[in-house]
Amino acid sequence: MKSYILILFVGLSAVLHSQNTITGTITNTENEKLLGVEVYINELHKGTSTNEKGYFELTNLPSNTLKITVAYIGYKTEIKTIKLTQEITTLNFVLKESVFKMDEVIISTPFNKLQSQNVMKVEKTTLKQIQNQGAVTLNDGINTIPGVETVSTGIGIGKPVIRGLRGNRVLVYSSGIRLENQQWGDEHGLGVDDSSIESLEVIKGPASLLYGSDALGGVLYFNPAKFAKTNELDLNAGHTYFSNTEGSKTHFGFKKSFNSWKFLANGSRSEHSDYKTSDVYRVSNTRFNETNFNSAIGYNNKFISSALRFSYNRSNIGIPEEIGEQTTEKHLELPYQDLTTKMISFDNTIFLGESKITAIGGYTFNTRKEFEDEHHHDEHEEGDLDEDEHDEHEEVFDPSILLKLKTYNYDVKWHLPKSENFEAIVGVQGMHQTNENGGEEILIPNAKTNDIGVMATAIYSKGIHNLQGGVRFDYRSLDTEEHIIAHEDELHVFNALDKSFENISASLGYKTTLFNNIETRLNLASGFKAPNLSELSSNGVHHGSNRFELGNSDLDSERNYQSDLSLEYKTNHFEITVNGFYNYISDYIFISPTREVEDGFEVYEYIQDDAKLYGGEFGLHLHPHPLDWLHIYSNFEMVIGKQDNGEYLPLIPANKLTNTLRAEFNSIGKFKNNFLSLTYENTFKQDNVGVFETPTSSYNLLNFGAGTSYSFNKVNLDFNLNLNNALDKGYISHLSRLKSNGIQNIGRNVVASLKISI
């Protein structure tokens, strides 16, 4: 497969060429030339920056309609759509100053508009913003996004929660394809590392129209690292130290781009010992390590733009159960998990005159091993060994659980010819997946899953009015094998299943401006989630969640209907946003205790009931004049989840208020991009709890952050220092899996990082 792709690339570069070029000059409103402005075309993975005269040039472009994005710190982002009909096109920009963060192009929605132009409200944060928070893992970092939390077991295991929905209800996309790594389980992390990404976009609410089943609750869309600017070479390396876990992370990166070809490679290695709580106890076996490697090759000419990406992630994660032996050892103890995910994606844009086709194909191979007891097998049979050899042969430990998940994805969309006010897309998406067991224990059966979905969406824009809608049909088939497992004195039976699920999803959104300055978005959407393998057929102990789980083969698909209203008011020095939602879910699937005990663990089974979730986020950003260096942020988020019978849903995040003071000084002598920040998080008491939960007390956390950049010759140094939980507060998150054992979350943690770029 790889050889075929390389031959295809070489053949295209040999026979095709282009002379289409865009040149231009970028100035500010005072006609000053701007140096270092980024000019980028997302669909070509191609960019450059302005020189000291404000001049830029992009060559080797297709004869098609393209979106050019111009971004520069301190100025409003500009995006222009231009149709190339001649060899050389001149395109000049005049940028206006902006005290707020740069407007971003949204990739996870179909028409790739700026956030300010998007009909659907999408939260976007850059990798640098995540790293500035001093998070231990990427899972930890996404908690800073309003409306997003994490169900965690220690600091190495965590799964995203969007507005109270989690697991298979939240899709994760990486390198343009859906990440499939047994995400139904709460016993492991995302399997994505920040060394491979450029930014993160969060769709909060039904995204089934765009992504099909399993996007009922929302989408985390990780944009991969960009290629270097045309004809440039970028090298970087860095190291981060974490005081609480005596942990470290080392990363490297390489990028090189030519006129048509582009290459990149990056990787990282992190190691952590058991984390320490505020009462100086280390939580046994919360240690973990992670290895990542990513590479990509890109090519573009006047007919096609392609990117082939490969990513490798391996995590070894301890499964904590208690506070036991106090040690800073990093070698894992039983029980622990060994998780490996390999992904290949091939992203293509084919230009067809007035229209274009985007096609993404992907393959993911995920292996999940769980080691629980010191059971092992010998590399040689006992009868094959002499007595002298018996003590010398090696012993190889076997995993008690071994799951191999292979997934093939495809996503093909035809972007129809555009008119002045109208754009439309039709497409087909699908997935073929196999799950295979190889261990002594079985959590879920061997199975095959097939998805296919067809969709159409369109947007009409005129003046301040934008109307977007679409419809989609999905079909999923699921076949499982029968398994009969002898366990102690009982048999665990997995009956063979042959199930199919289908659904029609739709959405309608409207964006306008009220009273000249209030950006208003109203979205109505439906979504669905077919029951997953765990919900249908579990019959065993899940050690990560400390319970025996029973599936239910009679489960129906979840279907939801959600309304979102977003209001945003902004001036040069003040910004306020209000986002509210109401989400009704029919046949909501959740797990409930049976009051029985199996294999020494409490038994939980999957059941269904109609449910509703509602709440929202409130944000305020003040940039007082004349204190141009000061930013004041305040964000409040809340969600309430209930069954139709009035009982509360389990694992719903507590309400949270976050206040931040941030001082930014662009230049102090030779030091650039300087900042200081102070954040106070107030998490309220959660007493709206499910039937097997207990209330969680409120708590407050104080965090500090600082950073700067220093350049000499062509070398740039970035230094960050964070102090998280500065007061060493003892607290337990309501979404912590260790809450039932009374184990606190992580205590005070100093995070120091240094990055060198050339």
C-alpha positions in Angstrom: 0.0 0.0 0.0 2.7 2.5 0.9 4.7 1.6 -2.2 1.7 2.3 -4.4 1.1 5.7 -2.8 4.7 6.7 -3.3 4.6 5.6 -6.9 1.4 7.7 -7.3 3.0 10.7 -5.8 6.1 10.5 -8.0 4.0 9.9 -11.1 1.9 13.0 -10.4 5.0 15.2 -9.8 6.6 14.0 -13.0 3.7 14.7 -15.3 1.8 17.6 -13.8 2.9 21.2 -13.2 1.2 24.5 -12.4 1.9 28.1 -13.0 -0.9 29.6 -10.8 0.5 32.0 -8.3 -0.9 34.4 -5.7 1.2 37.4 -4.6 0.4 40.3 -2.4 1.3 42.8 0.3 -0.1 42.9 3.9 -0.3 46.1 5.8 -2.2 47.5 8.8 -4.6 50.4 8.8 -1.7 52.9 9.1 -0.2 51.5 5.9 2.7 49.9 7.8 4.1 46.7 6.2 3.7 43.7 8.5 6.5 41.1 8.9 5.8 37.5 9.7 2.1 37.4 8.9 1.0 33.8 8.3 -0.8 33.1 4.9 -2.2 29.7 4.7 -4.5 27.5 2.5 -5.9 24.7 4.6 -7.1 22.5 1.8 -3.6 22.5 0.2 -1.7 22.2 3.6 0.4 25.0 2.2 1.5 28.3 3.7 4.0 31.0 3.8 4.7 34.3 5.7 5.4 37.9 4.8 8.9 39.3 4.5 10.1 42.7 5.9 8.3 44.5 3.1 5.0 42.7 3.9 5.2 40.7 0.7 4.1 37.1 0.3 4.0 34.6 -2.6 2.2 31.3 -3.0 3.0 29.2 -6.1 1.9 25.9 -7.6 -1.8 26.5 -7.0 -4.8 24.8 -8.7 -7.3 26.5 -11.0 -10.1 26.4 -8.5 -11.8 28.4 -5.8 -9.6 28.6 -2.7 -9.9 30.1 0.8 -6.9 32.1 1.8 -6.4 32.7 5.6 -4.3 35.5 6.9 -3.5 35.5 10.7 -1.3 37.7 12.8 -1.1 38.2 16.6 -2.8 41.4 17.6 -4.9 41.7 14.4 -8.2 40.3 13.2 -7.9 37.2 11.1 -9.0 37.6 7.5 -10.2 35.0 5.1 -10.9 35.5 1.4 -12.4 33.2 -1.1 -10.8 33.7 -4.5 -11.3 31.9 -7.9 -8.0 31.5 -9.7 -8.5 32.1 -13.4 -5.1 33.4 -14.4 -1.4 32.5 -13.8 -0.7 35.4 -11.5 -3.2 36.9 -9.1 -2.5 39.9 -6.8 -4.3 39.8 -3.5 -3.6 42.5 -0.8 -4.8 42.6 2.8 -5.2 45.4 5.3 -5.4 44.0 8.8 -7.3 45.7 11.6 -6.1 45.6 15.2 -7.8 43.3 17.7 -7.2 43.0 21.4 -8.9 39.6 21.6 -7.6 36.2 20.4 -7.2 35.6 16.7 -10.3 34.3 14.9 -9.7 30.7 13.8 -10.7 28.7 10.7 -12.9 25.8 11.8 -11.9 22.5 10.1 -14.4 20.2 11.9 -17.4 21.7 10.3 -18.1 21.2 6.5 -17.5 24.7 5.1 -14.3 25.6 6.9 -15.3 29.2 7.8 -13.9 31.5 10.5 -15.4 31.0 13.9 -17.0 34.4 13.7 -18.8 33.3 10.4 -19.7 29.8 11.5 -23.3 28.9 12.0 -22.5 26.2 14.6 -20.7 27.4 17.8 -17.4 25.4 18.0 -14.8 25.9 20.8 -11.2 26.0 19.5 -7.9 26.0 21.4 -4.4 25.8 20.2 -1.7 23.4 21.4 0.2 26.4 22.9 -2.8 27.4 24.9 -3.2 23.9 26.2 0.5 23.7 27.2 0.4 27.1 28.9 -2.0 25.5 31.4 0.7 23.1 32.7 -1.4 20.0 32.2 0.2 16.6 32.9 -1.6 15.0 30.0 -3.6 16.1 27.0 -6.7 14.6 28.8 -6.0 17.0 31.6 -5.5 19.9 29.3 -9.0 19.7 27.6 -10.6 20.3 31.0 -9.8 24.0 30.5 -12.4 24.2 27.7 -15.8 25.3 29.0 -18.3 22.5 28.9 -15.6 19.8 28.7 -14.5 17.6 31.7 -12.8 14.2 32.1 -13.8 11.0 33.8 -10.5 10.0 35.3 -8.8 7.2 37.2 -5.6 8.8 38.5 -3.8 11.1 36.0 -2.9 8.6 33.3 -6.4 7.4 32.6 -9.1 9.8 31.4 -12.0 10.1 29.0 -13.7 13.3 27.8 -17.1 14.4 28.9 -19.0 17.0 26.8 -22.0 18.6 28.6 -22.5 15.4 30.7 -22.1 12.9 27.8 -19.1 10.5 27.5 -17.9 7.2 26.2 -19.1 6.3 22.7 -21.3 9.3 22.7 -18.2 11.5 22.1 -16.3 10.9 18.9 -12.6 11.6 18.7 -11.0 12.5 15.3 -7.3 12.6 14.7 -5.5 13.1 11.4 -8.9 13.4 9.7 -10.2 10.0 10.7 -12.2 8.7 13.7 -10.0 7.3 16.5 -11.1 3.7 17.4 -9.3 2.4 20.5 -12.1 0.6 22.5 -13.3 4.0 23.7 -16.2 2.4 25.4 -13.9 1.6 28.3 -13.1 4.0 31.0 -9.9 2.2 31.9 -7.5 4.0 29.5 -6.8 7.4 28.0 -7.4 9.1 24.7 -4.4 7.6 22.9 -3.5 11.0 21.4 -0.5 13.0 22.4 0.0 16.8 22.0 3.2 16.3 20.0 1.1 15.3 17.0 -1.5 18.1 17.0 -1.7 21.7 16.1 -5.1 22.6 17.7 -8.3 21.1 19.1 -11.8 21.8 18.1 -14.8 20.8 20.2 -18.4 20.4 18.8 -20.7 20.4 21.8 -24.0 18.7 20.8 -25.2 16.3 18.2 -22.8 16.0 15.3 -24.4 12.9 13.7 -25.1 14.8 10.5 -21.4 15.2 10.0 -20.0 12.1 11.6 -22.7 9.5 12.0 -23.3 7.2 14.9 -21.4 7.8 18.2 -21.4 11.6 17.6 -24.6 12.0 19.6 -22.9 14.0 22.4 -20.2 15.9 20.4 -16.8 15.6 18.8 -13.2 16.3 19.8 -11.4 17.1 16.5 -7.6 17.1 16.8 -6.1 19.1 13.9 -2.7 17.5 13.0 0.6 19.4 13.1 1.0 21.7 10.1 3.8 21.3 7.6 6.5 23.9 7.5 6.1 27.0 5.4 7.1 26.7 1.7 10.9 26.2 1.3 11.6 26.3 5.0 13.1 23.9 7.5 11.9 23.8 11.1 13.6 21.8 13.9 12.5 21.8 17.5 13.1 19.8 20.7 12.0 20.3 24.3 11.7 18.9 27.8 9.1 19.2 30.6 9.5 18.3 34.2 6.6 17.6 36.6 7.4 17.8 40.3 4.5 15.9 41.8 5.1 12.7 39.8 8.8 13.3 39.5 7.9 12.9 35.8 9.4 14.1 32.6 8.5 14.4 28.9 10.9 14.9 26.0 9.8 15.7 22.5 11.4 16.5 19.1 10.1 17.7 15.8 11.3 18.0 12.2 9.6 19.8 9.2 10.7 20.5 5.7 8.7 21.9 2.8 9.5 22.5 -0.8 7.3 24.0 -3.5 5.2 20.8 -4.0 6.5 18.3 -1.5 6.3 18.5 2.3 7.7 16.3 5.1 7.4 16.2 8.9 8.2 13.8 11.8 7.9 14.3 15.6 7.8 12.2 18.7 7.8 12.2 22.4 8.5 10.0 25.5 7.0 10.6 28.9 7.4 8.8 32.3 5.6 9.4 35.6 5.7 7.8 39.0 2.7 7.5 41.3 1.0 10.9 41.9 1.0 12.5 45.3 -2.1 13.9 47.1 -2.1 16.9 49.4 -1.7 14.7 52.4 1.7 13.6 51.0 0.5 10.0 50.2 1.3 8.6 46.8 -1.6 6.7 45.1 -0.2 3.3 44.4 0.2 2.3 40.7 -1.0 5.5 39.2 2.4 5.6 37.4 2.4 5.5 33.6 4.6 6.0 30.5 3.8 6.9 26.9 5.7 6.8 23.6 4.6 8.6 20.5 5.8 8.9 16.9 4.2 10.7 14.0 5.2 11.3 10.4 3.6 12.8 7.3 4.3 13.4 3.6 2.4 15.9 1.5 2.2 16.8 -2.1 0.2 19.3 -4.1 -0.1 20.6 -7.7 -2.8 22.2 -9.8 -5.0 19.1 -9.7 -4.6 17.5 -6.3 -3.5 18.1 -2.7 -2.6 15.0 -0.7 -1.3 14.2 2.8 -0.3 10.7 4.0 0.1 10.6 7.8 1.2 7.8 10.2 0.9 7.9 14.0 2.1 5.5 16.7 1.0 5.7 20.4 1.9 3.2 23.1 0.9 3.7 26.7 1.6 1.6 29.7 -0.8 2.6 32.5 -1.1 1.3 36.0 -4.6 0.5 37.3 -4.8 2.0 40.8 -6.7 0.4 43.6 -5.5 1.8 46.9 -2.9 3.9 48.7 -0.2 1.3 49.5 3.5 1.2 49.2 5.0 4.7 49.0 7.6 4.8 46.2 8.7 6.9 43.3 9.4 3.8 41.2 8.4 4.2 37.5 8.3 0.5 36.7 4.7 -0.6 36.5 3.2 -3.1 38.9 0.2 -5.4 38.4 -2.5 -4.7 37.4 -1.7 -2.5 34.4 -2.6 -2.0 30.8 -0.4 -2.0 27.6 -2.2 0.0 24.9 -0.9 0.5 21.4 -2.6 2.4 18.6 -1.3 2.7 15.0 -3.0 5.0 12.5 -2.6 5.6 8.8 -4.6 8.3 7.0 -4.6 9.4 3.4 -6.2 12.8 2.9 -6.8 14.0 -0.7 -8.5 17.1 -2.3 -9.1 16.7 -6.1 -9.9 19.9 -8.0 -12.5 19.7 -10.7 -12.7 23.1 -12.2 -15.8 24.7 -10.5 -16.0 21.9 -7.8 -13.8 19.6 -5.8 -13.8 16.2 -4.1 -12.3 15.5 -0.7 -11.5 11.9 0.1 -10.0 10.5 3.3 -9.2 6.9 3.9 -7.8 5.5 7.1 -6.7 2.3 8.9 -6.3 1.9 12.7 -4.9 -1.0 14.5 -5.4 -0.9 18.3 -4.1 -3.5 20.7 -5.3 -3.5 24.3 -3.5 -5.8 26.8 -4.4 -6.1 30.5 -2.1 -7.8 33.0 -3.8 -8.7 36.3 -2.1 -11.7 37.9 1.3 -13.2 37.7 0.1 -16.0 35.5 2.6 -16.9 32.7 3.5 -19.5 30.3 6.9 -21.0 29.5 8.6 -20.5 26.2 9.2 -24.3 26.0 7.0 -27.1 27.1 8.0 -28.7 30.4 8.6 -32.1 28.7 11.1 -30.5 26.3 13.5 -29.4 29.0 16.3 -31.2 30.8 16.4 -30.7 34.5 19.5 -28.5 34.1 17.6 -26.3 31.6 14.5 -26.0 33.6 15.7 -23.1 35.8 17.3 -21.2 32.9 14.6 -20.8 30.4 12.7 -17.4 30.2 9.2 -16.9 31.5 6.9 -14.8 29.4 3.9 -13.2 31.1 0.6 -13.5 29.3 -2.1 -10.8 29.3 -5.3 -11.8 31.0 -7.2 -9.6 28.5 -6.0 -9.1 24.9 -8.2 -7.2 22.4 -7.2 -6.5 18.8 -9.3 -3.9 17.0 -8.8 -3.2 13.3 -10.7 -0.4 11.7 -11.0 0.8 8.1 -12.6 4.3 7.5 -13.5 6.2 4.4 -15.0 9.6 3.9 -15.8 11.0 0.4 -17.4 14.4 -0.1 -18.3 16.3 -3.3 -18.2 20.1 -2.8 -20.6 21.3 -5.5 -19.9 24.4 -7.6 -20.4 27.6 -5.5 -22.6 30.5 -6.3 -22.4 33.9 -4.7 -24.6 33.0 -1.7 -24.9 29.2 -1.8 -22.6 26.2 -1.0 -23.5 22.6 -0.8 -21.8 19.2 -0.1 -23.0 15.6 -0.6 -21.0 12.7 0.7 -20.7 9.1 1.9 -18.9 7.8 4.9 -18.3 4.3 6.2 -16.4 2.0 8.5 -15.5 -1.7 8.6 -14.3 -3.0 12.0 -13.2 -6.3 13.5 -12.7 -7.1 17.2 -10.7 -10.2 18.2 -9.9 -11.6 21.6 -6.6 -13.4 22.4 -6.4 -13.5 26.2 -7.6 -15.9 28.9 -10.5 -13.6 29.9 -13.1 -12.0 27.6 -14.8 -8.7 28.3 -16.5 -8.3 24.9 -16.9 -11.0 22.2 -15.2 -11.3 18.8 -17.3 -9.1 16.5 -17.6 -7.4 13.1 -19.1 -3.9 12.6 -20.0 -2.2 9.4 -21.2 1.4 9.0 -22.4 3.3 6.0 -23.9 6.8 5.9 -24.9 9.2 3.2 -25.4 12.9 3.8 -26.1 16.3 2.2 -25.7 19.7 3.7 -25.9 23.3 2.4 -25.5 26.9 3.6 -27.1 30.1 2.3 -25.5 33.4 3.2 -26.7 36.9 2.4 -25.6 39.9 4.4 -25.9 39.2 8.1 -28.1 36.2 7.6 -26.7 32.6 7.4 -28.9 29.5 7.1 -27.4 26.0 7.2 -29.0 22.6 7.2 -28.6 19.0 6.2 -29.9 15.5 6.4 -28.2 12.1 6.7 -29.1 8.4 6.7 -27.0 5.8 8.6 -27.0 2.0 8.7 -24.9 -0.1 11.1 -24.7 -3.9 11.2 -23.1 -5.8 14.1 -22.3 -9.5 14.3 -20.7 -11.2 17.3 -19.4 -14.7 18.0 -20.6 -17.1 20.7 -18.1 -17.6 23.6 -18.5 -19.9 26.6 -15.8 -19.1 29.2 -15.2 -21.3 32.3 -14.5 -19.1 35.2 -14.0 -20.7 38.7 -17.2 -22.7 39.2 -19.3 -20.9 36.7 -19.7 -20.4 33.0 -19.7 -16.9 31.4 -21.7 -17.1 28.2 -21.6 -14.6 25.4 -24.4 -15.4 23.0 -24.0 -14.7 19.3 -25.7 -11.5 18.1 -26.8 -10.4 14.7 -28.0 -6.8 15.0 -28.6 -3.9 12.8 -29.5 -0.2 13.5 -30.5 2.6 11.2 -31.4 6.3 11.7 -32.1 9.6 9.9 -30.4 12.6 11.4 -31.0 16.3 10.5 -29.9 19.7 11.6 -30.8 23.3 11.0 -28.9 26.3 12.1 -29.3 30.1 11.7 -26.8 32.9 12.5 -27.5 36.6 12.4 -26.6 39.8 14.1 -29.1 41.4 16.5 -29.1 45.1 17.4 -26.0 45.6 15.2 -23.6 43.9 17.7 -25.0 40.7 19.2 -23.9 37.6 17.2 -26.8 35.1 17.5 -26.7 31.4 16.7 -29.7 29.0 16.9 -29.2 25.4 16.1 -31.6 22.5 16.2 -30.2 19.0 15.6 -31.0 15.3 16.1 -28.5 12.5 16.5 -28.2 8.9 17.4 -25.8 6.3 18.9 -26.1 2.6 18.3 -25.4 0.5 21.5 -21.8 -0.6 21.6 -20.3 -4.1 22.2 -19.8 -3.5 25.9 -23.4 -2.4 26.4 -24.8 -5.3 24.4 -22.7 -8.2 25.6 -20.4 -7.5 28.5 -20.1 -10.4 30.9 -17.1 -10.0 33.2 -15.0 -7.9 35.6 -13.8 -4.4 34.4 -10.9 -3.9 36.8 -10.5 -0.2 35.8 -14.0 0.5 37.0 -13.9 -2.1 39.8 -17.2 -3.8 38.9 -18.7 -6.8 37.2 -20.6 -5.6 34.1 -23.5 -7.3 32.4 -24.6 -6.3 28.9 -28.1 -6.2 27.5 -28.7 -7.6 24.0 -32.2 -6.0 23.9 -30.9 -2.4 23.9 -32.2 0.0 21.3 -30.3 2.9 19.7 -30.2 6.2 21.6 -31.8 9.1 19.7 -31.6 12.7 20.8 -33.0 16.1 19.9 -31.1 19.2 21.0 -31.5 22.9 20.8 -28.7 25.4 21.2 -28.8 29.1 21.6 -25.6 31.2 21.6 -25.4 35.0 22.1 -22.2 36.9 21.8 -21.6 40.6 22.4 -18.2 42.1 21.6 -16.6 45.6 21.6 -12.9 46.5 21.4 -12.5 46.0 25.2 -15.4 43.8 26.3 -16.7 40.4 25.3 -19.6 38.4 26.8 -21.0 35.0 25.6 -24.0 33.0 26.7 -24.5 29.4 25.4 -27.6 27.5 26.5 -28.7 24.0 25.5 -31.5 21.5 26.1 -30.9 17.9 25.1 -33.6 15.2 25.2 -32.4 11.6 24.7 -34.8 8.7 24.1 -33.6 5.3 25.3 -30.6 6.7 27.1 -28.3 3.8 28.0 -26.7 3.8 31.5 -25.3 1.3 34.0 -27.1 0.5 37.2 -26.2 -1.7 40.2 -28.1 -5.0 40.8 -27.1 -5.4 44.4 -25.5 -8.7 43.5 -21.9 -9.8 43.8 -20.0 -11.8 41.1 -16.3 -12.8 41.4 -16.0 -10.6 44.4 -17.2 -7.5 42.6 -20.6 -5.7 42.6 -22.7 -6.5 39.5 -23.8 -3.6 37.3 -26.1 -4.0 34.3 -27.0 -1.8 31.3 -30.5 -0.5 31.2 -32.4 2.3 29.3 -34.7 5.1 30.1 -35.5 8.5 28.5 -33.4 11.3 29.8 -32.8 15.0 29.5 -29.7 17.2 30.0 -29.7 21.0 30.0 -27.5 23.8 31.0 -24.9 25.9 29.4 -21.8 28.1 29.6 -21.4 31.8 30.4 -18.2 33.6 29.5 -16.8 37.1 30.1 -13.6 38.7 28.8 -12.6 42.2 29.8 -9.6 44.0 28.3 -9.7 47.4 30.2 -8.4 50.5 28.5 -5.7 51.9 29.0 -4.3 48.7 30.6 -3.7 47.1 27.3 -1.6 44.4 28.8 -4.3 43.0 31.1 -7.0 40.4 30.3 -9.7 39.3 32.8 -11.6 36.1 32.0 -14.6 34.5 33.8 -16.3 31.3 32.7 -19.2 29.5 34.4 -20.4 26.1 33.2 -23.3 23.9 34.4 -25.2 20.8 33.3 -28.1 18.9 34.9 -29.0 15.4 33.8 -32.2 13.5 34.7 -34.0 10.4 33.9 -37.7 10.6 33.0 -38.6 9.2 36.4 -36.9 12.2 38.1 -33.7 10.4 39.2 -30.4 12.1 38.3 -28.0 10.6 35.8 -24.7 9.3 37.0 -21.3 11.0 36.4 -22.6 14.5 35.6 -19.9 17.2 36.2 -20.4 19.6 39.0 -21.0 23.3 38.2 -17.7 25.2 37.9 -16.7 28.9 37.9 -13.2 29.8 36.6 -11.7 33.2 36.9 -8.4 34.2 35.3 -6.2 37.3 35.4 -3.6 37.3 32.5 -1.0 39.9 31.8 0.6 39.9 28.4 3.7 41.9 27.4 4.7 41.4 23.8 8.2 42.7 24.2 10.5 43.3 27.2 14.0 43.9 25.8 14.9 40.8 23.9 12.2 38.7 25.6 9.0 38.2 23.5 5.5 36.8 24.1 5.7 37.3 27.9 2.8 36.4 30.0 1.7 36.0 33.7 -1.5 34.3 34.7 -3.4 33.6 37.9 -6.4 31.2 37.8 -8.9 30.5 40.5 -11.2 27.5 39.9 -14.3 27.2 42.1 -16.0 23.8 41.7 -19.4 23.6 43.4 -20.8 20.8 45.5 -22.4 18.1 43.4 -25.5 16.7 45.2 -27.5 15.9 42.1 -26.2 12.3 42.0 -27.2 9.0 40.5 -28.5 6.0 42.5 -25.1 4.5 43.1 -23.3 7.8 43.7 -22.7 9.9 46.8 -22.5 13.7 46.9 -19.2 15.4 46.3 -18.0 18.4 48.3 -17.0 21.7 46.7 -13.4 22.8 46.4 -11.3 25.7 45.1 -8.0 25.5 43.2 -5.4 28.2 42.7 -3.0 28.0 39.7 -0.2 30.2 38.5 1.5 30.4 35.1 4.3 32.3 33.4 6.1 32.2 30.0 8.5 33.9 27.7 10.4 33.6 24.5 14.0 34.6 23.7 15.6 34.6 20.2 19.2 34.9 19.1 20.4 34.4 15.6 17.9 31.8 14.2 17.3 30.0 17.5 14.2 30.6 19.5 13.8 29.5 23.2 10.3 29.1 24.8 10.1 28.7 28.6 7.0 28.0 30.6 6.5 27.6 34.4 3.3 26.6 36.0 2.3 26.0 39.6 -1.0 24.0 39.7 -3.0 23.5 42.9 -0.7 26.1 44.5 -2.3 25.8 48.0 -2.0 22.0 47.9 -5.7 21.6 48.3 -7.1 18.2 49.2 -10.1 17.5 47.0 -11.9 14.7 45.1 -13.5 15.3 41.7 -17.0 14.0 41.2 -15.8 12.4 38.0 -12.9 10.5 39.6 -13.1 6.7 39.5 -11.1 6.7 42.8 -13.8 8.7 44.6 -15.5 5.5 45.9 -12.2 4.6 47.7 -11.9 8.1 49.2 -8.7 8.8 47.3 -7.9 12.5 46.6 -6.9 14.0 43.3 -3.4 15.2 42.6 -1.8 17.7 45.0 0.6 20.6 44.3 2.5 20.3 41.0 5.2 22.4 39.5 5.6 22.1 35.7 8.6 23.6 34.0 9.2 23.3 30.2 11.8 24.4 27.7 11.4 24.3 24.0 14.2 25.0 21.4 13.2 25.9 17.8 15.4 26.5 14.8 
